[in-house]
């Protein structure tokens, strides 16, 4: 088993408190709502969303990394940024199955997916200013 660690930083037009409510407190529901093609289900296995909780995420069909990853762990920090914006800092660890190694195209797909999730949430919140 190998581990690929990826750190990302996304600046969003959404204030941190609103982004926290959307991403962290209601993230499971919101992600399924706005990205149904990417995620089939999110099920809490252990805990209730606090740090250390374990969730089982079932990705949509056709995911290039399906059956290649044992697990993915995330650590996300939301911080205030000038002009009522926020910066989302995420450290992701992708634990591969067996001797599978993520190649450049797999790493690119991981980066695009992570960035795409935050951008989709941002777009939803901008289109629905009264949400959260």
Secondary structure, 3 states (H helix, E strand, C coil): CCEEEEEEEEEECCCHHHHHHHHHHCHHHHHHHHCCCCEEEEEEEECCCCCCCEEEEEECCCCCCCCCEEEEEEEEEEEEECCCEEEEEEEEEEEECCCCCCCHHHHHHHHHHHHHHHHHHHHHHHHCCCCC
